[in-house]
Amino acid sequence: MPNYRRVGRSRKKIVSDTSQPVQGELRQYYDKLDTTKKKLQHSGIDFEVFASWHRRRLSWATGVELVAPLEVRSELELKSVANLARSLL
């Protein structure tokens, strides 16, 4: 729900938003999700992620979904991800 501030006689400007707290079943879902994440992090489950790709033709473009086990922390690493995408295609 937006919070307004008066700007002139009849004009208003949105200055912030107020959201309702998460309630009921949704709160239980997020609590369960958090406990599961913490369990997995604590137990140190090891798994492998293999590089893969999937091309999808859309009405306005060609979409490419890439899965790769790497972290992107800088512009240089982003270039390496782009090169990986080109090599997979």
N, C-alpha and C positions, 0 to 999 in steps of 0.2 A: 504494500500500500504506500503510495508516494506521500511525502511530506512537502508542503508548499511554503514559500515565503512570498509575501506581497512585493510586487515590483511595480509601483505606480498605483493608480486608483483601482483599476479593475483587472490588471494583469497579475498572474502568479507564475513563479518559477519553481521547478522541482529542485529541492536541495538535498534530499536523502530519501531512502526507502526503508520501510519497516516491514519485516517479514514475521509471520506467525511462527512460534516454536513448533518443532516437529512433535507430533503427538501419536499415541496409540501404537498401532501395528507397524507404522513406519519407523518409530523410535526403536521398537523391539528388533526390527530387521537390521537397523544400523548398529545396534548394540551387539547382535549376534555376528554381524560381519566384522566388527572390530575385534571381538574375542577370537574369531577364527584367524584373522590376520596375525594377531599377537601370538597365537599358538604356533602357527607356521613359522614365524620369525624366530621364536624361542627354540623350537625343535631343530631348526636348521635343515629343513628338507631340501635335498639337492635334486635338481632336475636340469635337463638340457633343453635349450631352445634352438631349433634348427632354422636356418634362413629359408624363407619361402616367399612366394609372391603370387598374386592373383590379379588378373586384369579383368575389368568389367566395362562393357560398352554402355554408356549413358546416352541420353538423347542429346545432350549438349557438350559432352566431353568423353574422354577415355579415362576411367579411374583405375588407379593401381594401388593395391594394398600390399605393403611390405612387412614382413616379420623378420627381425634380425636381433640377435643377442648383443646389443651394444648400447652405450650411453652417449648422448650428444651433449657436450658441455661448452663447445666453442664453435666459431664460424668455420674453422679449419676441419673440425670433426664433422660438421654438417656437409661440407664438400665431399668428405669421404663417404657419407651416406648417399649423397647424390650419385657418386661414381658407382657405388654398390647397386643402386637402382638401375642405372644404365646397363651395368654388366648382367644383371638378372633378366633384363628385358631383351 
